[in-house]
Structures are given as structure tokens and as C-alpha cells.
Amino acid sequence: MRIRSRSLVLATLVLLPAAALRAQQPQYPPAPRSEQVDMYFGRQVADPYRPLEDLDAPATKTWVEAENALTFGYLGGLARRDSIRQRLTALWNYPRVQVPYREAGQLWFRRNAGLQRQSVLYRKAALGAASAVVLDPNALFPDGNTAVAQWSVSPDGRILGYTTAAGGSDLQDIHLRSLRTGRDLPDVVAHVKFSGISWTRDGRGFYYSRFRGSERGANLRDANVWHQFWYHTVGGTERLIFERHDDSTAWVGGGVSDDGRWLFVSSGSGTTNNRLWVADLKDPRRPDLGAPLAPVTTAEDAIVSPLGAVGDTLFLYTNWQAPRGRIVASLAGDSARAHWRTVVAEGPDVMNEVLLVGDHLIVAYLVDVQTRLRLFDRAGNPQGEVPLPDVGTASGLSGRNDGSDVFFAFSSYLRPTAVCRYDLRARQVEPFEPAPTPFDPAPYETRATFYQSRDGTRIPMFVTARRGIARDGSHPTILYAYGGFNISEQPYFSPAVAAWLELGGVYAVANLRGGGEYGEAWHRAGMRERKQTVFDDFIAAGGFLIREGYATPRTLAIQGGSNGGLLVGAVMTQRPELFGVALPAVGVMDMLRYQRFTGGQLWAEEYGSSDDSAAVGYLAAYSPLHNLRSGTCYPATLVTTADHDDRVVPSHSFKFAATLQAAQGCARPVMIRVETSGSHGYRPTDRVIAEIADQFAFALANLGGVGP
């Protein structure tokens, strides 16, 4: 009776005048405002909530506290919230292991017993040997407010390099720990960002990246400029290796080959293309660093990634003149791409991951978004396929250039992630550390299907639901997508998806243009002035689910994070009547100012920038913040962000939520959930579970006819 009553109330909302609907809305906290108006090449754009960009201002903090009080008060009143969190906790409580790496004659990997806030780093001497704890982040940071994000072991096995991140941010500190004593060394490299830790073969030091001057101070908001590549000697001596003097926004990174001979350095002005350099670390002129860097590719018009070296021959992955990818060989010191020798040519399927191991090249291909692992010898001759446990995703390929085995993770929407080992000599696949899961996949199935977008393009989609589900539109449905940065959304297992299925839900993932599912051409079809294509693909996905009877506009929720948060924000402003609930997470919502914060300038290659007169028009046309219209009935919306997110700064979500609350023309709630000491990526398990429980409870409470 209660469910029916809620359904009748929701059904009559569209018949009430806007003033009456607004009267039923929650009383939203007043946000700090200004009379700010910006000029973009003759176009005036108001930005009334500009004060919310000042994350440390008392007015901003007061507003965030008031919004959180409203949101958590609302969520606390949802009858199913606690039971959803309890079931998520149970589904999360199983051992999970990450793909191991071989170094110093041992296997190193992270494992979570189930509900540990952070995964623990272990090592073992050999397959089947006992595991020993190397570093337990939970002992270091019991409250989970600081993440142990990255780790790297010196080739001699003496020292562990690891990073700590306050609130899980991208801004991290590198620490060194003696593996003999278990104690940290005095060395601390502060405020690195967008960096790895790559040791020289002698274990004397490592390479890393940071922004110029950040060692003296850095914050979570300002634009990042002048990325640099450094060498740090254990004991504290540092040397600047490389920086780009031609582009203050370019990123720089690098690493040492498995044999320790070659240093590869990459740099790019965006996220799509890069240049590559190499140095011989055995050059006697500079025994600590080797010869000066020599260009491998001087043009920045494609991706070029080093796979390793055999003698003086470099093996490279590239999509230059091969949008689906190919493998080439080049002589060190020769930067002429015309001299490249094709080893594995471009084929009909996309190269998603590539690894050089011993005498073999292992290539993970995407075939309609499903993995095929194929083997080649170093001459490029096919050597068969690695048999996979099922239809799904193989990812995280791990192996050494001088090795004889490959580790990878395998998963699907219904198959929990398992780490597998493939022995290249025996040609056998075996589990690394099998683990049971509390989820029973037998009642459910995943349907791999396709639908047509607005322009007739065939778009892949995976729909997971209970077997034999009635196509009557009554089921709560989540439609998820990303659609950008050449990232492919492959089938994967998540306890969250398992919980949604057990709640009677349908879970759909659309593989939109802008991603990498069909190569660089698929990616470019959703970039810059073609970004609207991505939104059209997503809208068409919603229409497909409705036509197929999985959902109705009343029972359909849309979800996405980061670039996917932008996707949700744009689509809900363009077609608000098509969706009942919107769940945008850490989204890029202000497309006219995103490049002014942290690493946003790197995204200009993907999106275009309002600093370019040719881009302002199309950015303004879809920018979620700038396309909200007062009096429109938007979906019930739960915006999620975090106060330590320094990749997509939380002011994006703050301004969007404040504007949407003021614009909402019906009684559907608009809430923002701001996690404290949280970030864009690294978060403790219990907080992940809590946020997902809140999202699911909110969705079920606001999807017509299916709420508590």
C-alpha cells in the first residue's frame, strides 16, 4: 500500500503548477553568490556561484556542512538504506588479490581479506610459497584518511618505495622503507603528482615526476604547470633529468627497462598523443644516469609506448598510421618513423594491452568489447591464443622482458575477478590465488547486444539482469557509461552490481563513442566538437532500454563518474524527461573553466578549451552547469564528490548542485553528498560501501513505483 501511494503521488506531479511543486521541495541551504560575469570572445556568461570555487572560504565550508546535513538527514530516513549497506558489506567480504609483479626474484602483490580499509602489500618467494606482509596501510593509517597509493620495489629487493596521499588525493609523498629492518628511511620526496617510482638497476635511486616548485608547497586547487622528471638517489641527492620548455601544461613521465639498460621518457601536451625519448643507462660517460636522452619520436600525433628492448632494438606499441594499434621495432638512436619495422600489424580488432615477455609478445585484443589474448613470437608470427576461463575481460598484464610467465586478472559482470598465471613454456593457465565469493551468479545473465544511435551508428551494450526477467518496464534500472579519453568500459565484476541485481535491478553499460572500444577512430568520434555524439549515444541507450521493456523513464537511473559525471550532467539537462534518477559522481560540470584547475589543462586536447574562440560555442552548448533552465523538472539527483578531489575539483559539483537546486521545477529532490577526507580515486573500503549504499537507496526511493 505504501509503494502504491508513493507511485500515485509521483504520477500526479507533472499535473501540478511549478509553484506548487517547488513548495514541496526540500529547503535547500542558500549558497554564496556573486555578480560575476565572464566574457568569452564576445559571449557574456554569468557565474553566480563563483564563490564556491574558493574551497577554503568559510562561506563555502558552511554551505557544504549545511548541504551534508540535509543530504544525510534525507538518506537516513530511507527505509532500505541500512539493509542495502549490510548486504553490500556481506558481498564485499571475500578475499581479493591484485595482479602480482616479479622483482628481485620474488612475487609482490596486494591482497584484501575482504573488508580491510586498504589492501595490504605481500611478497612470496615462489608460487605456492607462504606470503609475508611487507606493508600494511591499515596499521599505518587506521582511520583510512591517508591512502597508500603506489609502491615499487628496488631491483635488489632492499628498499620499498611507496606513496602516501592525504584523503587519497593525486598529490602524494614518496617514502622509502628498508625491507631488512622494516623501518622507513629519512628520505621523503614531498608533493609528487602524476608520477611513478622507477628504480635504476643498481637500486641506488629512482625516477619520479613532480611539478616545478611543488616540493616547497602545493595545494588541491591551482592549475598544475611545468611538470618535471627527476632522479632521486637514496640518501637525498636529486637531479633534474627532463622538462618541456615549449609547453608549461605538458606531462612528463618515464621508467627503466626490465634489464636496467634503457631509460624511456614520455611527454604529452594532452592525454591522446605523446613524444618518446630513450637513454642508455650503461653509457660510461654518466654511470649514474647514462647518456643524454635521444628522441625516439619527435612528433606528437600518436601514442607511442615502449614495451622493452632486445639488444639495441626497441619494441614499441603505437597507433601511428594504425588507429587500432600495431607493434613495431626501432633501432635505439633512430628517430625516423619511416625506418620502423612492423612486427605485429594492425588488424580488425583493437590492441588494448601489449606485453613483451621472453620470446613472446602477448596482445589483449578487444573483440566487440570482449578480450582475446593472442600470442606472437618476437618476429610477429602468430603463436595461438591464451585460453580464458569464460567470455569476459582479461586485464592488467604483468610479466618481465626476461620472464617466462604472464599474470593477468580475469572478470565479467557475473564472475568475480580472479588472478591467473599463464606459463609460456607449458602453455597452461592456472589460478594464482583462488578465492570464494558470497555472490551466487546462477540466477542472472549478461546479454551482449547492440543498438543504434541517433546517426545510425551501431553501439555495443551489456545488459545484466535476472534470467527470464519480465520485460514490463517495472524493474529499477541503472544505465552506466563513460565515453571519453580512449577508455574502454569492459565487462568487470563489482559487489555493487551484484547487490543491485539482488535488489531486483537491471544493470546496463553502454560502450559509447569517445572510448577506445574500437580504436582511435571511435575515440575521435566523441572528442572536442564531436562530443555531442557521446551524449546522443547515451540518450539512445536509454531509449533502447525503454523500447526493450527493461525500464520506463520512471524506472531508469543514469550513473557515471568523472568524465562520466559530465556525461550524466549533460544528458540530464538535454533530456530530463527520459530519466527518473541521475547519479553524477565527481563530474566535470563547468566546461568553460575546467582547465583553470589542477591538471585540467591536459584535458583540452580531449574537450577543447574556452581559451580557444572556436571551442567556446560547442562547450557552452553542452556544459552541464550552463544548460540548467529554471522551472524544468529534472530527475531526482544525488551529486557525489569529495573535499580532497584534486583531479576534478569539487567546485564543479558544488556549483552544479547549487544551480540545479535553484532551477528544479518539481518536487524531485536534488542532493549533494560531499565526502570529507575523500578523493577522486583512492578511498577506504568502508567509505566506498557507504557511498554506494546511499546512491542505491536514493535511486530506489525515487524511481517511480519501486521505492521503499
C-alpha positions in Angstrom: 0.0 0.0 0.0 2.9 2.4 0.8 4.5 1.7 -2.5 1.3 2.3 -4.4 0.7 5.6 -2.5 4.2 6.8 -3.5 3.6 5.8 -7.1 0.3 7.8 -7.3 1.9 10.9 -5.8 4.8 10.8 -8.3 2.4 10.2 -11.1 0.5 13.4 -10.4 3.5 15.6 -10.0 3.5 16.6 -13.7 -0.1 17.9 -13.4 0.7 20.4 -10.6 1.8 24.0 -11.4 5.5 24.7 -11.0 5.0 26.9 -7.9 3.1 24.1 -6.1 5.9 21.7 -7.0 8.6 23.9 -5.7 6.7 24.3 -2.5 7.1 20.6 -1.9 10.9 20.7 -2.4 13.3 20.5 0.4 14.5 23.8 1.8 18.0 23.9 0.3 20.8 25.9 2.0 21.5 29.3 0.5 24.7 29.2 -1.5 27.2 32.1 -1.5 26.7 34.1 -4.7 28.3 36.9 -6.6 27.5 39.1 -9.6 30.4 37.5 -11.6 30.0 37.7 -15.4 32.8 36.5 -17.7 33.4 37.4 -21.3 34.3 34.6 -23.8 35.1 36.2 -27.2 32.1 38.4 -27.0 29.9 36.0 -25.2 28.7 37.0 -21.8 28.3 34.2 -19.3 27.1 34.7 -15.7 28.8 32.6 -13.0 26.7 33.5 -9.9 28.2 30.7 -7.7 31.8 31.5 -8.4 32.4 31.9 -4.6 32.1 28.1 -4.3 35.4 27.8 -6.2 37.1 29.0 -3.0 37.2 25.7 -1.2 38.7 27.1 1.9 36.4 30.1 2.3 34.2 30.0 5.5 31.1 30.5 3.4 31.9 27.5 1.2 32.5 25.3 4.2 29.3 26.5 5.9 27.4 25.7 2.7 29.0 22.2 2.4 28.2 21.4 6.1 24.6 22.5 5.6 24.2 20.5 2.4 25.7 17.4 4.0 23.3 17.8 6.9 20.3 18.0 4.6 21.6 15.1 2.4 22.4 12.7 5.3 19.2 13.6 7.0 17.3 12.7 3.9 19.3 9.5 3.3 18.9 8.5 7.0 15.1 8.5 6.5 15.2 5.9 3.7 13.9 2.6 5.0 16.2 0.4 2.8 19.4 2.2 3.3 20.7 0.2 6.2 19.7 -3.2 4.7 21.4 -2.2 1.4 24.6 -1.3 3.3 24.5 -4.6 5.2 24.2 -6.6 2.0 26.9 -4.7 0.3 29.2 -5.3 3.2 28.5 -9.0 3.1 29.1 -9.1 -0.7 32.3 -7.2 -0.3 33.6 -9.6 2.3 35.7 -12.0 0.4 39.5 -12.2 -0.3 40.6 -10.2 -3.3 44.1 -10.2 -4.7 45.7 -7.9 -7.3 47.9 -8.9 -10.2 51.4 -9.7 -8.9 54.7 -8.4 -10.2 58.1 -10.2 -10.2 61.0 -8.3 -8.8 64.2 -9.3 -7.0 63.3 -12.9 -7.6 60.0 -12.7 -5.7 56.3 -12.1 -6.3 54.9 -8.9 -4.9 51.1 -8.2 -4.7 48.4 -6.5 -2.7 45.6 -8.5 -1.1 42.5 -7.5 0.8 40.9 -10.0 3.2 37.5 -8.6 2.5 36.6 -5.6 4.5 40.1 -4.1 5.2 40.0 -0.4 4.5 43.1 -0.7 2.3 44.8 -3.7 0.6 48.0 -5.0 2.2 51.2 -5.5 0.3 52.7 -9.0 0.4 55.5 -10.9 -1.1 56.2 -14.6 -1.6 59.4 -16.3 -2.7 57.7 -18.6 -5.3 54.3 -19.9 -6.4 52.8 -21.9 -3.6 55.1 -20.4 -1.0 53.8 -18.7 2.1 53.0 -15.0 1.8 54.7 -12.4 4.1 53.4 -8.9 4.9 55.5 -6.2 3.5 53.4 -3.1 4.2 50.0 -2.8 5.9 48.4 0.6 5.3 45.7 -0.2 7.9 48.4 -0.3 10.6 49.9 3.0 9.4 46.6 4.8 9.0 43.8 3.1 10.9 41.2 5.7 10.1 41.7 5.4 6.4 42.1 9.1 5.9 45.5 8.6 4.2 46.0 6.2 1.4 49.0 4.1 0.4 48.6 4.6 -3.3 51.6 3.4 -5.2 54.5 1.1 -4.4 57.7 -0.1 -6.2 60.5 -2.4 -5.0 64.1 -1.8 -5.8 65.6 -4.5 -8.2 68.0 -5.7 -5.4 65.0 -6.2 -3.1 66.4 -3.9 -0.4 64.1 -1.0 -0.4 60.4 -0.4 -0.9 59.2 2.9 -2.3 55.6 3.8 -1.5 53.4 6.9 -1.7 51.0 8.3 0.8 48.1 10.5 -0.2 46.2 12.6 2.3 42.5 12.0 1.6 43.6 9.8 -1.3 44.5 12.8 -3.5 46.7 12.8 -6.5 49.2 14.9 -4.5 51.4 12.3 -2.8 54.6 11.9 -0.8 57.2 9.2 -1.6 58.6 7.3 1.3 61.4 4.7 1.4 61.4 1.6 3.7 64.2 -0.7 4.4 62.9 -4.3 3.8 65.6 -5.6 6.0 64.6 -3.6 9.1 61.0 -2.8 8.2 61.6 0.8 9.1 61.3 3.9 7.0 64.5 5.8 5.8 64.8 9.5 6.4 64.2 10.2 2.6 60.8 11.7 1.8 60.0 13.2 -1.6 57.1 15.5 -1.0 54.3 16.6 -3.2 54.8 14.5 -6.3 51.9 14.3 -8.8 51.1 12.2 -11.8 54.2 10.2 -11.0 55.6 6.7 -10.9 58.5 5.2 -9.0 61.0 3.6 -11.3 64.3 2.3 -9.9 67.7 2.1 -11.6 69.0 -1.5 -11.7 71.6 -0.9 -9.0 68.9 0.1 -6.5 70.8 3.4 -5.8 67.9 5.6 -6.7 64.6 6.0 -8.7 62.9 8.3 -11.2 59.8 10.2 -10.5 57.7 13.2 -11.7 56.6 16.4 -9.9 55.6 19.9 -10.8 58.1 22.7 -10.6 58.4 24.2 -7.2 55.9 21.8 -5.6 58.4 20.5 -3.1 58.1 23.8 -1.4 54.3 23.7 -1.3 51.3 22.6 -3.3 47.5 22.6 -3.0 44.5 20.8 -4.2 43.1 23.5 -6.5 45.6 25.5 -8.5 46.4 24.7 -12.2 49.5 22.4 -12.5 52.3 23.8 -14.7 55.8 22.7 -15.6 55.9 19.0 -15.0 59.4 17.7 -14.4 61.2 14.4 -14.4 63.7 13.8 -11.6 66.2 11.2 -10.3 66.4 10.7 -6.6 69.4 8.9 -5.0 68.7 7.1 -1.8 70.2 9.4 0.8 68.7 12.6 -0.7 70.7 13.8 -3.7 68.4 14.8 -6.6 69.0 15.7 -10.3 66.6 17.2 -12.8 66.5 14.9 -15.8 64.0 16.4 -18.2 61.3 19.1 -18.6 59.4 20.6 -21.5 60.4 24.2 -22.1 57.9 24.5 -25.0 54.7 23.7 -23.1 54.0 24.5 -19.5 51.0 22.2 -19.4 52.7 19.0 -20.7 53.1 16.0 -18.5 56.4 14.1 -18.2 57.0 10.5 -17.0 59.3 7.6 -17.6 60.7 4.3 -16.5 63.6 1.9 -16.7 63.5 -1.2 -18.8 63.5 -4.6 -17.1 67.2 -5.2 -17.8 68.1 -1.8 -16.4 69.8 -0.6 -19.5 67.3 1.8 -21.0 65.5 4.8 -19.6 62.3 5.7 -21.5 60.8 9.2 -21.1 57.4 10.2 -22.4 55.7 13.5 -22.6 52.4 14.8 -24.0 50.5 18.1 -24.1 47.3 16.2 -23.6 46.0 12.6 -23.0 45.9 11.4 -26.6 49.4 11.7 -28.0 52.9 11.7 -26.7 56.6 12.0 -27.7 59.2 9.4 -26.6 62.9 9.6 -25.7 65.4 7.0 -24.7 68.8 7.0 -22.9 71.4 4.2 -22.5 72.0 3.9 -18.7 75.2 1.9 -19.3 77.0 4.8 -21.0 80.3 5.2 -19.2 80.2 9.0 -19.6 77.5 9.2 -16.9 77.5 6.0 -15.0 74.7 7.2 -12.6 72.3 8.4 -15.4 73.7 7.2 -18.7 73.8 9.1 -22.0 71.7 12.1 -22.7 68.1 11.5 -23.9 67.8 10.7 -27.6 64.4 11.1 -29.4 62.5 8.0 -30.5 59.6 10.0 -31.8 59.6 13.8 -32.2 56.1 14.3 -33.5 53.2 14.4 -31.0 50.5 13.0 -33.3 50.0 9.4 -31.9 50.5 7.2 -28.9 54.0 5.5 -28.7 54.6 3.2 -25.7 57.8 1.3 -25.0 57.4 -2.5 -24.5 61.1 -3.2 -23.8 64.3 -3.9 -25.7 66.3 -6.7 -27.1 69.9 -5.6 -27.5 69.7 -2.2 -29.3 66.2 -3.0 -30.8 63.3 -1.2 -29.1 59.8 -2.8 -29.2 57.1 -0.2 -29.3 53.3 -0.1 -29.3 51.8 2.7 -31.5 48.6 3.8 -33.2 50.5 5.9 -35.7 49.0 5.1 -39.1 47.2 2.3 -37.2 44.2 3.5 -35.2 43.6 0.0 -33.8 47.2 -0.3 -32.9 50.3 -2.2 -34.0 53.7 -3.3 -32.7 56.9 -2.0 -34.3 60.6 -2.4 -33.8 63.1 0.5 -33.9 66.8 0.9 -33.5 67.8 2.9 -30.5 69.0 6.3 -31.7 67.0 6.3 -34.9 64.0 8.7 -34.7 62.8 8.2 -38.3 59.4 6.5 -38.1 59.9 5.5 -41.8 62.5 3.1 -40.5 60.2 1.3 -38.2 59.7 -2.4 -38.8 56.2 -3.6 -38.3 56.2 -6.7 -36.0 52.5 -7.2 -35.5 50.4 -5.3 -38.0 47.1 -3.6 -37.3 44.2 -6.0 -37.6 40.4 -5.8 -37.4 40.4 -5.8 -33.6 41.8 -3.2 -31.2 45.0 -3.8 -29.3 44.0 -3.0 -25.7 47.2 -4.2 -23.8 50.5 -5.4 -25.0 53.4 -7.1 -23.2 56.9 -8.3 -24.2 57.8 -11.4 -22.2 60.8 -13.5 -23.1 60.5 -14.5 -26.7 56.8 -13.6 -26.9 54.5 -10.7 -27.4 51.2 -11.1 -25.6 48.4 -8.9 -27.0 45.0 -8.4 -25.4 42.6 -7.6 -28.2 39.1 -6.2 -27.9 36.5 -8.1 -30.0 33.2 -6.3 -29.5 34.5 -5.2 -26.1 35.4 -8.8 -25.0 39.0 -9.9 -24.6 41.0 -12.3 -26.7 44.6 -12.9 -25.5 46.8 -13.7 -28.6 50.5 -14.8 -28.7 53.1 -13.8 -31.2 56.9 -14.5 -31.3 59.3 -11.6 -31.5 59.2 -11.8 -35.3 55.4 -11.3 -35.2 54.4 -14.8 -36.1 51.1 -15.9 -34.5 51.6 -18.5 -31.7 47.9 -19.2 -30.8 45.7 -17.8 -28.0 45.7 -18.0 -24.2 42.6 -19.9 -23.2 40.4 -17.7 -21.0 38.1 -19.1 -18.3 35.0 -17.5 -19.9 33.7 -14.6 -22.0 34.9 -11.5 -20.3 37.8 -9.2 -19.6 41.5 -10.1 -19.2 43.4 -7.1 -18.0 46.5 -5.9 -16.0 49.0 -8.0 -18.0 52.1 -8.5 -15.9 55.4 -10.1 -16.9 59.1 -9.3 -17.4 61.0 -8.9 -20.6 63.3 -11.7 -19.3 60.5 -13.9 -17.9 58.5 -16.9 -19.0 55.1 -16.3 -17.5 52.3 -13.8 -17.5 49.8 -12.8 -14.8 46.5 -11.2 -15.5 43.1 -10.5 -13.9 40.0 -12.1 -15.4 36.5 -10.9 -14.8 33.0 -10.4 -16.1 29.8 -8.8 -14.8 28.9 -12.1 -13.1 32.3 -13.6 -12.5 34.4 -12.2 -9.6 37.8 -11.1 -10.6 40.4 -13.9 -10.4 44.1 -13.6 -11.0 45.5 -16.1 -13.4 49.0 -17.2 -14.4 49.9 -18.3 -17.9 53.0 -20.4 -18.3 54.5 -19.7 -21.7 56.5 -22.9 -21.7 53.8 -25.3 -20.5 51.1 -23.3 -22.3 48.8 -23.6 -19.3 46.6 -21.3 -17.4 46.3 -21.7 -13.6 44.8 -19.6 -10.8 47.2 -17.5 -8.7 45.2 -17.4 -5.5 41.6 -18.6 -6.0 39.1 -17.1 -3.6 35.4 -17.8 -2.9 32.7 -15.1 -3.1 29.4 -14.8 -1.3 27.6 -13.9 -4.6 25.7 -16.6 -6.5 25.6 -15.7 -10.2 23.4 -18.6 -11.3 20.1 -16.7 -11.3 21.5 -13.9 -13.6 22.7 -13.5 -17.1 24.5 -10.9 -19.2 23.2 -10.1 -22.6 25.8 -8.6 -25.1 23.7 -6.6 -27.6 23.8 -3.6 -29.9 21.6 -0.6 -30.5 21.5 2.3 -33.0 22.5 5.8 -32.1 20.9 8.9 -33.5 23.1 8.9 -36.6 22.6 5.1 -37.2 26.0 4.0 -35.6 25.9 0.6 -34.0 26.8 0.9 -30.3 27.6 -2.1 -28.1 25.8 -2.6 -24.8 25.8 -5.2 -22.0 22.6 -5.7 -20.0 22.8 -7.8 -16.8 19.6 -9.0 -15.1 17.8 -12.0 -13.6 17.3 -14.7 -16.1 13.8 -14.7 -17.7 13.1 -11.2 -16.3 9.7 -9.8 -17.4 10.1 -7.0 -19.9 7.4 -4.9 -18.4 9.4 -1.8 -17.5 8.9 -2.3 -13.8 12.5 -3.0 -12.8 14.8 -0.4 -11.4 17.5 0.0 -14.0 20.9 1.7 -13.9 22.4 2.8 -17.2 26.2 3.4 -16.8 28.7 4.8 -19.2 31.9 6.8 -19.5 32.5 7.8 -23.2 35.9 9.6 -23.3 39.6 9.6 -23.2 40.0 6.5 -25.2 39.0 4.4 -22.2 37.1 1.2 -22.9 34.4 0.1 -20.5 34.9 -3.7 -20.4 32.9 -6.3 -18.5 34.0 -6.4 -14.9 32.7 -7.7 -11.6 31.7 -5.4 -8.8 30.0 -6.4 -5.5 27.9 -3.2 -6.1 26.5 -4.6 -9.3 25.8 -7.9 -7.6 23.9 -6.1 -4.8 21.9 -4.1 -7.4 20.9 -7.4 -9.2 19.8 -8.9 -5.9 17.6 -5.9 -5.3 15.8 -6.8 -8.5 17.6 -4.3 -10.6 18.9 -4.2 -14.2 22.4 -3.1 -14.8 23.3 -1.8 -18.3 26.6 -0.5 -19.6 26.8 1.4 -23.0 30.1 1.5 -24.9 29.8 5.0 -26.2 32.0 6.7 -28.8 34.8 8.7 -27.2 36.0 5.5 -25.6 38.6 3.1 -27.0 36.4 0.0 -27.7 37.0 0.2 -31.5 40.3 2.1 -31.6 41.3 5.7 -32.1 38.7 6.5 -34.7 36.0 5.5 -32.2 37.7 7.8 -29.7 37.9 10.7 -32.0 34.3 10.4 -33.0 33.5 11.7 -29.5 36.2 14.3 -29.0 36.1 18.1 -29.0 33.4 19.5 -31.4 32.1 15.9 -31.7 31.4 15.5 -28.0 27.6 15.8 -28.6 27.9 12.4 -30.3 28.7 10.8 -27.0 25.6 12.3 -25.4 23.5 11.2 -28.4 24.8 7.6 -27.9 23.8 7.7 -24.2 20.4 9.1 -24.9 19.8 6.4 -27.5 20.9 3.8 -24.9 18.2 5.0 -22.6 15.7 4.8 -25.4 16.8 1.2 -26.3 16.3 0.0 -22.7 12.8 1.6 -22.7 11.8 0.1 -26.1 13.1 -3.3 -25.0 10.9 -3.2 -21.9 13.7 -3.2 -19.3 12.7 0.2 -18.0 10.5 3.2 -18.4 11.5 6.8 -17.9 10.2 6.5 -14.4 12.3 3.4 -13.5 15.5 4.4 -15.3 18.6 5.9 -13.5 21.8 7.1 -15.1 25.2 6.9 -13.5 28.7 8.0 -14.3 31.8 9.3 -12.7 34.4 11.9 -13.7 34.1 12.3 -17.5 31.1 10.0 -16.9 29.8 12.6 -14.4 30.0 15.1 -17.2 28.0 12.7 -19.4 25.2 12.3 -16.8 25.1 16.1 -16.2 24.9 16.9 -19.9 22.3 14.2 -20.7 20.0 15.1 -17.8 19.9 18.7 -19.0 19.2 17.7 -22.6 16.6 15.1 -21.9 15.4 15.4 -18.3 12.1 13.7 -19.1 13.9 10.5 -20.1 15.3 9.6 -16.7 13.9 9.2 -13.2 17.2 9.5 -11.3 20.6 10.9 -12.0 23.8 9.9 -10.1 26.6 12.1 -11.4 29.9 11.5 -9.4 32.9 13.8 -9.3 31.8 15.2 -12.7 33.4 17.9 -14.9 30.4 20.2 -14.8 31.8 23.6 -15.8 33.2 23.2 -19.3 34.2 26.9 -19.5 36.5 26.9 -16.6 37.7 23.3 -16.1 41.2 24.0 -17.5 41.9 26.5 -14.8 42.2 23.9 -12.0 44.8 21.2 -11.2 45.5 19.0 -14.2 42.5 20.3 -16.3 44.7 21.8 -19.0 45.7 18.3 -20.0 42.1 17.6 -21.0 41.9 20.4 -23.5 43.1 18.0 -26.2 40.0 15.9 -25.5 37.4 18.6 -24.9 38.7 21.8 -26.4 39.1 24.9 -24.2 37.2 28.1 -23.7 40.6 29.9 -24.2 40.0 29.0 -27.9 37.4 31.0 -29.7 36.5 28.1 -31.9 35.7 25.9 -28.9 33.6 28.2 -26.7 30.4 27.7 -28.7 30.3 23.9 -28.6 31.5 23.8 -25.0 28.8 26.2 -23.9 26.2 24.3 -25.8 26.5 21.2 -23.6 28.3 22.3 -20.4 26.0 20.9 -17.7 26.3 23.9 -15.4 25.4 26.3 -18.2 22.4 24.4 -19.6 20.2 24.2 -16.5 16.9 26.0 -17.0 14.8 27.4 -14.2 11.4 25.7 -13.8 12.4 22.5 -15.6 11.5 19.2 -13.9 14.9 17.4 -13.7 15.5 13.8 -12.5 15.9 13.2 -8.8 19.6 13.8 -8.4 22.3 12.8 -6.0 25.6 14.5 -6.8 28.6 12.9 -5.1 32.1 14.5 -4.7 34.9 14.7 -2.2 36.7 17.5 -0.5 40.2 16.2 -1.4 39.5 15.6 -5.1 42.3 17.4 -6.9 41.6 15.8 -10.2 38.1 17.1 -10.8 38.0 19.8 -8.1 34.7 19.7 -6.0 33.7 23.2 -7.0 32.4 21.6 -10.3 29.9 19.6 -8.3 29.3 22.5 -5.8 28.3 24.9 -8.5 26.2 22.4 -10.4 24.3 21.3 -7.3 23.6 24.9 -6.2 22.4 25.8 -9.7 20.3 22.7 -10.1 18.6 23.2 -6.7 17.6 26.7 -7.6 16.4 25.6 -11.1 14.5 22.4 -10.1 10.9 22.8 -11.2 9.3 19.9 -9.5 9.4 18.0 -6.1 12.1 15.6 -7.2 15.0 16.1 -4.7 18.4 17.4 -5.6 21.1 16.4 -3.1 24.8 16.7 -2.9 26.9 14.3 -0.8 30.4 15.6 0.0 32.8 13.1 1.4 35.3 14.5 3.8 38.9 13.3 3.5 37.9 11.7 0.3 39.3 11.9 -3.3 38.8 11.1 -6.9 40.2 7.6 -6.6 41.9 6.1 -3.6 39.3 5.5 -0.8 38.9 3.0 2.0 36.5 0.1 1.6 34.0 1.1 4.2 33.6 4.5 2.6 33.1 3.1 -0.8 30.4 0.8 0.6 28.7 3.6 2.4 28.5 5.8 -0.7 27.2 3.1 -2.9 24.5 2.2 -0.3 23.4 5.9 -0.3 23.3 6.0 -4.1 21.2 2.8 -4.3 18.8 3.8 -1.5 18.4 7.2 -3.1 17.7 5.7 -6.6 15.2 3.2 -5.3 13.4 5.8 -3.3 12.9 8.0 -6.4 12.4 5.5 -9.2 8.6 5.5 -9.8 6.8 2.6 -8.2 9.9 0.7 -7.0 10.8 2.7 -3.9 10.6 1.6 -0.3 
